[in-house]
Amino acid sequence: MSAWNPGWARRGYWPSRTWATGWYRAYPAAWPWWRTSSVAWGVTGLATAAAITSAVDAAADQQSTVIVVPQTSVQLDYGSIQALPPNGVQFAYSVAGMPYGTATSDCKQGLLNGQAPMTADQAQVLNASCQIAYGSVGG
């Protein structure tokens, strides 16, 4: 897990990002796998930017670098997020108490580790990592 930065408290994480932000919006319909997969999973949408922002802000205020990705039990180390411009992000996460591993997302193509997500939880992690890396705060 990454080290918590005292500057991240009181919504300080967001201005500390050193890469271009504000372009990501969750448009899963643009991802070729979304329609078929979301129906199969029984999912109608992804976590909102506001929910993800709130989770990061609450964790930062608790001096933690970990959030539970909304609508999952997946733990995402938001402090490990590294943008891989122009569309990628690398991060650490844990599923069901397992050790943390790293993954990459392609936010434009909707890929996790170069593949379409296989589960709704993977789709939510993809979306959360992209929102934290490239999204506007709360929007």
URGI-V688208 format. One line per field, one symbol per residue. psi: psi as a letter, one per 30 degrees, with the letter a starting at -180 (. if undefined). burial: I if it has 24 or more other ideal C-beta (glycine too) atoms within 12 Angstrom, else O. A space follows every 10 residues. Layout:
BEGIN
psi=???
burial=???
END
This chain:
BEGIN
psi=llkkkffflh gfeeffkglk lffkkjifff kffeeeeeee fhkfllklee eeeeeeeeee fghkgklkkk glgkkkjfff kkkikfflkk lklkkhgllk lllkkjfefh kjhglkkfle eeeeeeeeee eeeflljf.
burial=OIOIOOOIOO OOIIOOIOOO IOOIOIOIOO IOIIOOIIOO IOIOOIIOIO IIIOIIIOII OOOIIIIIII IIOIIIIIII IIIOOOOIII IIIIOOOOOO OIIIIIIOII IIOOOIIOII IIIIIIIIII IIIIIOIOO
END
